[in-house]
Amino acid sequence: MSTDWSGIILDSESPQDAWAEIFSALQLLSRSSSSPVALHDATVIPDRLLTEAAWELWEAFPMHAEKTSDNLKGWAVGSGKAVLILDALSLRELPILMGAAEARGIQPVQVKVTGSECPSTTDHFAKSLGLPSRSALANDGKPGTFALFGGNCYTDVVSLPFEDCAVPPSPNMVIWHSWLDDLIHLQNKLPDQIAGIATSTLQSDGFWNFVNRLRQGRGLIVTSDHGYAVSKRFSSEVEDPDAIEILRKTFGASRNKAVSEPWQKRFMPPIVMTNNNQHVVMGQRKWKVQGGFPHVCHGGMSLLEVTVPYMEFPAL
């Protein structure tokens, strides 16, 4: 399918309209994608347009893109509801989830694309929900600042196989599962390995039995804090020696770093934006760094890092 990315990104009447159209187009692309590689390739043109011609849309993202955190805050009220946050779940996994649900006769109430925080990290998503960090939800230890259900819910952070995850008899719950994020960061899997493991896990009976236990008497949202980027397939490598030196000094091989001094705005188009007291790299950009750039990463502003599936399933 062909998408008029130029029209969406360059001709939309407002940043809010542009991001809504970008998210809608990405949903269509991801649901019809034949593979994670094909989906990445389909994002090269819009990512380059955003970073090379419409970088002000990245700067508008924190205020004008529809956020996962805001959707959860609006939905997670009342009783008989559960939220499953699959850390690092990206749009690559959306067609797998859709296919596996359909194979089991499960019809979602809604499916859409929502946005991460900026930068696209776990900690910043946790803070958007009133948490100091993800771990604050472990063992029902949520603080009084937790923004979902007014705190009237059971919470946990787990990394167990899905078939071994407990589901206590609470009317509301929030479970943050770190399985996919652990694959990326702790096990350092290559992109093809991550894709294979994600496919088999999200199609497994163990995963869907867990989902159905969460759905017993509860509507369920399945979503994520952020997606991830496959830098091995990035379309742009920074070539300017001055830029490379500054990027190495500021970021090393990361996509975001806490602000220690103002960013030098000497490059055009800009390479970096600043938000939440963080410098954040915009677009599919990497640079030569000792030890090599990590194949899989997040924290920056590229489309598959900042967009995630947001799926609602009915109660059983």
Steps between C-alpha positions, in 0.01 A plus 500: 500500500617851432479781757509871416761577764589834343138614519455376856825642639543819300142606425299425817328805649639455851752285691209320669347413162837388365568264789148358489542426128851358550370265771206391282730430204740303720215290634394405145861428404575287804179297477571417135877457535657175383802519733683722751754586230225606258344719769834665575559563130155662477600750772820621332327764286282651776789494750723683254228753417450570870869545578613675184202720409243506782707472819262745669251212508741301716529803726117512512469127576499530883206741495302394194531123445245271665677342799461149637520641853209740441288222351566276800415777746169558324413130479624370836212625716215308658518127563545176307801602291859383447804651327783287361807705409735293285825692532651590158209355298514671159281520191699207360311280745152640426418267207621201705263592785214566261549168322532301823187662646302427182618137501352467850174672412585808710365823354666822626275784608745749349845504344701815446848649511608721788822680589775463758635780710800703380759360533362154422619329818351285774579751775331790325188291437497396865528864607204591276292256709614654829772244574867556583583190292347178363614307807268707723211278385664175615316282755203739518733770631355791300548846654214736577594704192409217257264646240298192395176396676562759770738242644214251553666209323744214539837567332808297418810495281586153372746327269378140545380288208142606432355160597658540847368850571251521787173689460355577845124551548507879487233697308765732352862430419805637322768250397825623344681211328866546404544194274564679169706780654713234671560332163627829361712621792597202717534226242629726220318309228537594135195646324417176317521305824273749677247475216499121513466479878232772506297320236507162676432653844209722393339211311542256789228349715696609808467867404132481403405297807656781706306759298176310558566475875543878505168527309300301756251766608720778362535695179866501398738746336819355353754770417860611557719775640704538178603315186852441375727583209718266296799726447665240279244605237509877565483702181743777605852493636640830625807584290602849614815462719398784734154354545640151565735634765222687679261204478762261638580738784134564585334165435766233457294228331167606654195674357438735794698650786420725796580865432831614649542801273289656221512327163709679238243597236753527222374225271227536240281307485516455878622164628380531860197636687475563873201394712446386859852624581635247248683541171335265249625392156243551224453252218673186373844637572807317624870575505824308529583429862748272671348155548236574238150642528258251666290314243179553700436812706244755613486840665516706181239645267435267210159366410545141616650618831220738592192310377340198669189282461204587723252211502185462707347155555160427653450333837427130519 
